[in-house]
Amino acid sequence: TYQADQLFDDVDAILCPVLADGPPRIGALDPNQTTPEERFEQMEAIAPNVALANAGGLPAIAMPFGMMEDMPFGVQLFGPQGADEDLLAVSAAFQAAAPTLAFPHPIAGLS
């Protein structure tokens, strides 16, 4: 966690995409890979910044922020240990400025 905290020597927070390359296709996670190391490799390939925050024990929040190929995509904000309240305040301001998302398909019976 010390190395993860060093990321914030010169910045208060880091904003990055949640996913490396759009939503994973169904079946992208191999159910036969069951060791923690294999699962971590899979997650790191799909969402490397989420894996960094989890492995470093850093507070983080993921937020929707736009559409990509008719699918919503998100951004992640993470900061140093103990910055939970600060991240919530920044994410609230960020979401207030975010574009309104209109998902093109009904979800769970909602239009």
C-alpha angles and dihedrals in degrees: 000000000000090000091048091051090053088068086075100052091108103019136050097217142357124230117202141148117279095220128043095221118001127289114331116248120250107277094027090123109068108225090203092065101083107154117102090241092055093047091049091052090051093049092045090055093050101035110012096170093052089053090050093052092046096046092044094047091236124157110247141169129200120210135184112248116169142320131289119187092341092309126104115246130198143213127215128218118197135173145174123300112288095026095108097118092044091052091050091052093048092045091051090054091044092051091049087061095041121110117260110258119222107188107215096220133055114260121208092338095312119125 
